[in-house]
Amino acid sequence: MSLNPVISMLGRRLRLAVIGGGPGSFIGAMHRQAARLDNRYELVTGVLSSNPERAKKAGEEIGLHPDRIHVSVSKMLKAESEREDGADLVAIMTPNDSHFEYAITALEHGFDIICDKPMTNTIEKAEILHQKVEETGLIFCLTHNYTGYPMVRQAKEMVQEGQLDKIRLVQVEYVQGGKADASKDPLPSEKSSWRYDPAKSGPSLVMGDIGTHAHNLIRFITELEIEKVAADIGTIIPGRKIDDYAGALLKFTNGARGNFWVTQAATGVENSLRIRVSGETGTLEWEQEIPQRLVFKPLNAPAQIRTPNGAGTLPLSARSSRIVAGHPEGFHEGFANLYTDAAEAIAARISGKKANPLALHFPNSLDGLLGVRFVDAVIRSSNADSKWISCA
């Protein structure tokens, strides 16, 4: 990583407000750690719970001043917008159904945003939110964190350079086993049960949770759009009322074909996100559980292994790695790369200066909108007995 461009532009770190991510939240801790890793942010305020006692305790534990621990998002945003030393941006890490409301309110108060995926639960809200981002000119970063991995970024640049020539085939799978044991599904009274409530988690749990990641990874690496899908979606656990599986055939706008499948109910599997991109003159293969290795298989030549600090490392990938050759980086660092890139874009907007173009590849509100459209197309296709459905 280079010298801190945020401090170079602003003379200080960005002041960060958080919404959600309170006690017991895995993703909340991930956001805060990502924000700290490259020293671009100072956490100054937050709503960590709507319960006053829980909010106070959680805020104190992460070092917030008592006067800047809130239980109301609207009151926090109003208070911060009126302070000379108020927050610059808001990070949203709440249940899916609240992303739209909080993001719109933050934009109306002039805050840049870092938001968990999926951006919203419906196409209508995604379109309104994307339009609002466009109108305000504010920065919106969506945390599809796998796009922050150095070798994913290496794959993107290799495709951009034409090292595969025209892409013909894309295969992606995201397979987890965390929901293979139905006896561990939460009861309605448990805090984690919101994921099992379509009103909160969205119309398909598996698509909102991991399907959007797989879709975004395809688009990030290939820069292709999916034109049509023929999909099957549902549950492989008898009696379960939420989706834990989805599969689809894909047709891309350039004529390429693809397969997509995701599940959270594959017994014994941990976090197996894999992608294969095949072109006229070569294939790229990447696996999240071996994140430091990108396999390149050129036509009529031996396979090559690319690593973050090895031969052939391209600028976008090199920017994204912090340590020397042979040392592993992964989920935390990928997440932090999005925070770091968004920080440079936000600091550039505030200061009126230009950001490094390599900092501008983080997922944005358009990516969020297209992800929600993809989820909708997969559901509509499945409901129509796997008929081909447009993603437009």
C-alpha positions as CSV (number, residue, x, y, z in Angstrom):
1,M,0.0,0.0,0.0
2,S,1.2,3.5,-0.8
3,L,1.3,6.6,1.5
4,N,-2.0,7.6,2.9
5,P,-3.8,9.6,0.2
6,V,-6.7,10.6,2.5
7,I,-4.4,12.5,4.9
8,S,-2.5,14.0,1.9
9,M,-5.8,15.4,0.6
10,L,-7.6,16.3,3.8
11,G,-4.9,16.6,6.4
12,R,-6.9,14.1,8.6
13,R,-8.6,10.7,8.5
14,L,-12.2,10.4,7.4
15,R,-14.7,10.5,10.2
16,L,-16.9,7.4,10.1
17,A,-20.4,6.8,11.5
18,V,-21.7,3.2,11.7
19,I,-25.3,1.9,11.7
20,G,-25.7,-1.6,13.1
21,G,-23.0,-4.1,13.8
22,G,-23.6,-4.2,17.5
23,P,-22.8,-7.0,20.0
24,G,-22.5,-10.4,18.5
25,S,-22.3,-9.2,14.9
26,F,-19.7,-10.8,12.8
27,I,-20.1,-8.4,9.9
28,G,-20.0,-5.4,12.2
29,A,-16.6,-6.3,13.6
30,M,-15.5,-6.9,10.0
31,H,-16.5,-3.4,8.9
32,R,-14.7,-1.8,11.8
33,Q,-11.5,-3.8,11.4
34,A,-11.5,-3.1,7.6
35,A,-11.8,0.6,8.3
36,R,-8.9,0.6,10.7
37,L,-6.4,-1.6,8.7
38,D,-5.0,1.2,6.5
39,N,-5.5,4.1,8.8
40,R,-7.9,5.9,6.5
41,Y,-10.8,6.3,9.0
42,E,-11.6,7.5,12.5
43,L,-14.8,5.9,14.0
44,V,-16.6,8.8,15.7
45,T,-20.3,7.9,16.1
46,G,-22.8,5.2,15.7
47,V,-26.1,3.5,16.3
48,L,-25.2,0.0,17.4
49,S,-28.6,-0.9,18.9
50,S,-32.1,0.6,19.2
51,N,-32.0,-0.5,22.9
52,P,-30.4,2.4,24.9
53,E,-28.6,0.2,27.3
54,R,-27.2,-2.1,24.6
55,A,-26.3,0.9,22.4
56,K,-24.4,2.6,25.3
57,K,-22.5,-0.5,26.3
58,A,-21.5,-1.4,22.7
59,G,-20.5,2.2,21.9
60,E,-18.3,2.4,25.0
61,E,-16.7,-0.9,24.1
62,I,-15.5,0.4,20.7
63,G,-14.4,3.7,22.1
64,L,-17.2,6.2,21.1
65,H,-17.7,9.3,23.2
66,P,-20.9,9.1,25.2
67,D,-22.3,12.1,23.5
68,R,-22.0,10.4,20.1
69,I,-23.7,7.1,21.0
70,H,-27.2,7.1,19.5
71,V,-30.3,4.9,19.3
72,S,-31.9,6.7,16.4
73,V,-30.4,6.8,13.0
74,S,-32.3,10.0,11.9
75,K,-31.2,11.8,15.0
76,M,-27.6,10.7,14.6
77,L,-27.5,11.8,11.0
78,K,-29.0,15.2,11.8
79,A,-26.7,15.8,14.7
80,E,-23.6,14.8,12.7
81,S,-24.6,17.0,9.8
82,E,-24.7,20.0,12.1
83,R,-21.3,19.5,13.7
84,E,-18.2,21.2,12.4
85,D,-16.3,17.9,13.1
86,G,-19.2,15.7,12.0
87,A,-18.9,12.4,10.3
88,D,-18.0,12.3,6.6
89,L,-19.6,9.0,5.7
90,V,-21.9,6.3,7.0
91,A,-21.3,2.5,7.0
92,I,-24.6,0.5,7.0
93,M,-24.5,-3.1,8.3
94,T,-28.1,-3.8,9.3
95,P,-30.7,-6.4,8.2
96,N,-31.3,-6.2,4.4
97,D,-34.7,-4.6,4.6
98,S,-33.4,-1.4,6.3
99,H,-30.5,-0.7,3.8
100,F,-32.8,1.4,1.6
101,E,-34.2,3.6,4.3
102,Y,-30.9,4.3,6.0
103,A,-29.0,4.9,2.7
104,I,-31.6,7.4,1.4
105,T,-31.6,9.3,4.7
106,A,-27.8,9.4,4.7
107,L,-27.7,10.7,1.2
108,E,-30.3,13.4,2.0
109,H,-28.0,14.6,4.8
110,G,-25.0,14.7,2.5
111,F,-23.1,11.6,3.6
112,D,-21.2,9.2,1.5
113,I,-22.0,5.6,2.1
114,I,-20.5,2.1,2.5
115,C,-23.3,-0.5,2.6
116,D,-23.6,-4.2,3.0
117,K,-25.0,-6.2,0.2
118,P,-27.6,-6.8,-1.1
119,M,-28.2,-3.1,-1.7
120,T,-32.0,-3.5,-1.3
121,N,-34.6,-6.3,-1.4
122,T,-36.6,-5.0,-4.4
123,I,-35.8,-3.6,-7.9
124,E,-38.0,-0.6,-7.3
125,K,-36.0,0.5,-4.2
126,A,-32.7,-0.3,-5.9
127,E,-33.6,1.9,-8.9
128,I,-34.6,4.8,-6.6
129,L,-31.5,4.5,-4.5
130,H,-29.2,4.3,-7.5
131,Q,-30.9,7.4,-9.0
132,K,-30.4,9.2,-5.7
133,V,-26.7,8.4,-5.6
134,E,-26.4,9.7,-9.2
135,E,-28.3,12.9,-8.4
136,T,-26.2,13.7,-5.3
137,G,-22.8,12.8,-6.7
138,L,-21.9,11.2,-3.4
139,I,-19.8,8.0,-3.1
140,F,-21.6,4.7,-2.6
141,C,-19.6,1.6,-2.0
142,L,-21.2,-1.8,-1.8
143,T,-19.2,-4.4,0.2
144,H,-18.9,-7.3,-2.3
145,N,-15.5,-7.9,-0.6
146,Y,-14.3,-10.6,-2.8
147,T,-13.6,-8.0,-5.4
148,G,-10.9,-6.7,-3.0
149,Y,-8.8,-9.9,-3.2
150,P,-5.5,-9.3,-5.0
151,M,-5.8,-12.3,-7.4
152,V,-9.4,-11.4,-8.3
153,R,-8.1,-8.0,-9.3
154,Q,-5.2,-9.7,-11.2
155,A,-7.8,-11.7,-13.1
156,K,-9.8,-8.6,-14.0
157,E,-6.7,-6.9,-15.4
158,M,-5.7,-10.0,-17.3
159,V,-9.1,-10.0,-19.0
160,Q,-8.9,-6.3,-19.7
161,E,-5.5,-6.7,-21.3
162,G,-6.9,-9.4,-23.6
163,Q,-4.9,-12.3,-22.3
164,L,-7.9,-14.6,-22.8
165,D,-9.1,-12.8,-25.9
166,K,-12.9,-13.1,-26.3
167,I,-14.6,-14.8,-23.4
168,R,-16.6,-17.9,-24.3
169,L,-17.5,-19.5,-21.0
170,V,-18.0,-18.5,-17.3
171,Q,-18.5,-20.9,-14.5
172,V,-19.1,-19.8,-10.9
173,E,-20.1,-21.6,-7.7
174,Y,-20.5,-20.5,-4.2
175,V,-21.0,-23.4,-1.9
176,Q,-21.4,-23.3,1.9
177,G,-22.5,-25.9,4.5
178,G,-23.5,-23.6,7.4
179,K,-27.2,-24.3,6.9
180,A,-26.9,-28.1,6.2
181,D,-28.2,-29.0,9.7
182,A,-31.8,-27.8,9.8
183,S,-31.9,-28.5,13.6
184,K,-29.7,-25.4,14.0
185,D,-32.1,-23.1,12.2
186,P,-32.9,-20.2,14.6
187,L,-36.3,-19.9,16.3
188,P,-38.4,-16.8,15.4
189,S,-37.6,-15.3,18.8
190,E,-33.8,-15.4,18.2
191,K,-31.9,-12.4,17.1
192,S,-30.4,-14.1,14.0
193,S,-33.9,-15.2,12.8
194,W,-34.3,-12.1,10.6
195,R,-32.4,-14.0,7.8
196,Y,-35.2,-16.6,7.8
197,D,-37.9,-13.9,7.4
198,P,-38.3,-12.9,3.7
199,A,-39.7,-9.5,4.7
200,K,-36.3,-8.7,6.2
201,S,-33.8,-10.8,4.3
202,G,-35.4,-10.5,0.9
203,P,-37.3,-12.8,-1.5
204,S,-34.5,-15.5,-1.5
205,L,-32.1,-16.0,1.4
206,V,-29.5,-17.9,-0.6
207,M,-29.5,-15.4,-3.5
208,G,-29.3,-12.3,-1.2
209,D,-26.7,-13.9,1.0
210,I,-24.2,-15.4,-1.4
211,G,-25.8,-15.4,-4.9
212,T,-25.2,-11.7,-5.2
213,H,-21.5,-12.3,-4.4
214,A,-21.2,-14.9,-7.2
215,H,-23.0,-12.6,-9.7
216,N,-20.9,-9.6,-8.8
217,L,-17.7,-11.6,-9.1
218,I,-18.6,-12.6,-12.6
219,R,-19.2,-9.0,-13.6
220,F,-16.1,-7.7,-11.9
221,I,-13.7,-10.0,-13.5
222,T,-15.2,-10.3,-17.0
223,E,-17.0,-6.9,-17.3
224,L,-19.7,-8.8,-19.2
225,E,-23.4,-8.4,-18.5
226,I,-25.8,-11.4,-18.2
227,E,-28.5,-11.1,-20.7
228,K,-30.7,-14.1,-19.8
229,V,-31.0,-16.8,-17.1
230,A,-32.8,-20.2,-17.0
231,A,-32.9,-20.9,-13.3
232,D,-34.0,-23.3,-10.6
233,I,-34.3,-22.1,-7.0
234,G,-35.6,-23.6,-3.8
235,T,-34.6,-25.7,-0.8
236,I,-32.8,-29.0,-0.6
237,I,-33.6,-29.4,3.1
238,P,-37.1,-31.0,3.4
239,G,-39.6,-28.7,5.2
240,R,-37.4,-25.6,5.2
241,K,-39.3,-22.5,4.1
242,I,-36.4,-20.4,2.8
243,D,-34.3,-20.9,-0.3
244,D,-31.0,-22.7,0.4
245,Y,-30.1,-23.6,-3.3
246,A,-30.1,-21.8,-6.6
247,G,-28.7,-22.9,-10.0
248,A,-28.9,-21.2,-13.4
249,L,-27.7,-21.4,-17.0
250,L,-26.4,-18.0,-18.2
251,K,-26.3,-16.2,-21.6
252,F,-24.1,-13.2,-21.8
253,T,-24.5,-10.1,-24.0
254,N,-21.3,-11.1,-26.0
255,G,-22.7,-14.5,-26.8
256,A,-20.8,-16.4,-24.0
257,R,-22.5,-19.1,-22.0
258,G,-22.2,-19.8,-18.3
259,N,-23.3,-21.8,-15.3
260,F,-24.1,-20.5,-11.8
261,W,-25.0,-22.4,-8.7
262,V,-25.0,-21.5,-5.0
263,T,-26.1,-23.3,-1.8
264,Q,-25.7,-22.9,1.9
265,A,-26.7,-26.5,2.6
266,A,-23.8,-28.6,1.3
267,T,-22.8,-30.7,4.3
268,G,-19.2,-30.2,5.5
269,V,-18.3,-27.5,3.0
270,E,-17.0,-24.2,4.5
271,N,-16.8,-21.3,2.1
272,S,-16.1,-22.6,-1.4
273,L,-16.4,-19.7,-3.9
274,R,-14.9,-20.6,-7.2
275,I,-14.8,-19.1,-10.7
276,R,-13.5,-20.2,-14.0
277,V,-13.4,-17.8,-17.0
278,S,-12.5,-19.3,-20.4
279,G,-11.6,-17.3,-23.5
280,E,-10.4,-18.1,-27.0
281,T,-6.7,-18.3,-25.9
282,G,-6.8,-19.2,-22.2
283,T,-8.6,-19.9,-19.0
284,L,-8.4,-18.3,-15.5
285,E,-9.3,-20.2,-12.3
286,W,-9.6,-18.8,-8.8
287,E,-10.8,-20.3,-5.5
288,Q,-11.5,-18.2,-2.4
289,E,-10.2,-20.9,0.0
290,I,-6.8,-20.7,-1.8
291,P,-6.9,-16.9,-2.4
292,Q,-3.3,-16.3,-3.1
293,R,-3.3,-18.4,-6.2
294,L,-4.7,-17.6,-9.6
295,V,-4.2,-20.3,-12.3
296,F,-3.8,-19.2,-15.9
297,K,-4.0,-22.0,-18.5
298,P,-3.0,-20.5,-21.9
299,L,-3.8,-22.2,-25.2
300,N,-1.1,-24.7,-26.2
301,A,1.2,-23.9,-23.3
302,P,1.8,-25.1,-19.7
303,A,-0.4,-23.8,-16.9
304,Q,0.9,-20.8,-14.9
305,I,0.4,-19.9,-11.2
306,R,0.1,-16.2,-10.4
307,T,0.5,-14.9,-6.9
308,P,0.2,-11.4,-5.4
309,N,3.9,-10.6,-5.4
310,G,5.1,-13.0,-8.2
311,A,6.1,-12.5,-11.8
312,G,3.4,-10.9,-13.9
313,T,1.6,-9.1,-11.1
314,L,-0.4,-6.2,-12.6
315,P,-0.9,-2.7,-11.0
316,L,-4.5,-3.2,-9.6
317,S,-3.4,-6.4,-7.9
318,A,-0.1,-5.0,-6.7
319,R,-2.0,-2.1,-5.1
320,S,-4.2,-4.5,-3.2
321,S,-1.5,-6.5,-1.4
322,R,0.2,-5.4,1.8
323,I,2.8,-8.0,2.7
324,V,5.8,-9.8,1.1
325,A,5.7,-12.8,-1.2
326,G,4.5,-16.1,0.3
327,H,2.4,-14.7,3.1
328,P,-1.4,-15.2,3.0
329,E,-4.0,-12.5,2.8
330,G,-7.7,-13.0,2.7
331,F,-11.1,-12.0,3.9
332,H,-10.1,-9.1,6.2
333,E,-7.7,-7.6,3.7
334,G,-10.1,-8.0,0.8
335,F,-12.8,-6.2,2.9
336,A,-10.2,-3.5,3.8
337,N,-9.3,-2.9,0.2
338,L,-12.9,-1.7,-0.5
339,Y,-12.8,0.6,2.5
340,T,-9.4,1.9,1.5
341,D,-10.4,2.5,-2.1
342,A,-13.7,4.1,-1.1
343,A,-11.8,6.4,1.3
344,E,-9.6,7.7,-1.5
345,A,-12.7,8.4,-3.7
346,I,-14.5,10.1,-0.8
347,A,-11.4,12.2,0.1
348,A,-11.1,13.2,-3.5
349,R,-14.7,14.3,-3.7
350,I,-14.5,16.3,-0.5
351,S,-11.2,18.0,-1.4
352,G,-12.0,18.5,-5.1
353,K,-8.9,16.5,-6.1
354,K,-8.5,13.5,-8.3
355,A,-8.4,10.0,-7.0
356,N,-6.0,7.4,-8.3
357,P,-8.0,5.6,-11.1
358,L,-6.9,2.3,-9.5
359,A,-9.0,3.3,-6.4
360,L,-12.2,3.4,-8.3
361,H,-13.0,-0.3,-8.9
362,F,-15.1,-0.9,-5.8
363,P,-18.7,-2.0,-6.3
364,N,-21.1,0.9,-6.5
365,S,-24.9,1.5,-6.6
366,L,-25.1,0.4,-10.3
367,D,-23.6,-2.9,-9.3
368,G,-26.1,-3.1,-6.5
369,L,-29.0,-2.4,-8.8
370,L,-27.8,-5.1,-11.3
371,G,-27.4,-7.6,-8.5
372,V,-31.0,-7.1,-7.4
373,R,-32.2,-7.4,-11.0
374,F,-30.3,-10.7,-11.3
375,V,-31.9,-12.1,-8.1
376,D,-35.3,-11.1,-9.5
377,A,-34.6,-12.7,-12.8
378,V,-33.5,-16.0,-11.2
379,I,-36.7,-16.1,-9.1
380,R,-39.0,-15.3,-12.0
381,S,-37.3,-18.0,-14.2
382,S,-37.6,-20.6,-11.5
383,N,-41.3,-19.7,-11.0
384,A,-41.8,-20.1,-14.8
385,D,-40.4,-23.7,-14.8
386,S,-36.9,-22.5,-15.6
387,K,-37.9,-20.6,-18.7
388,W,-35.3,-18.2,-20.1
389,I,-35.8,-14.7,-18.5
390,S,-34.2,-11.4,-19.4
391,C,-32.0,-9.8,-16.7
392,A,-32.6,-6.3,-18.0
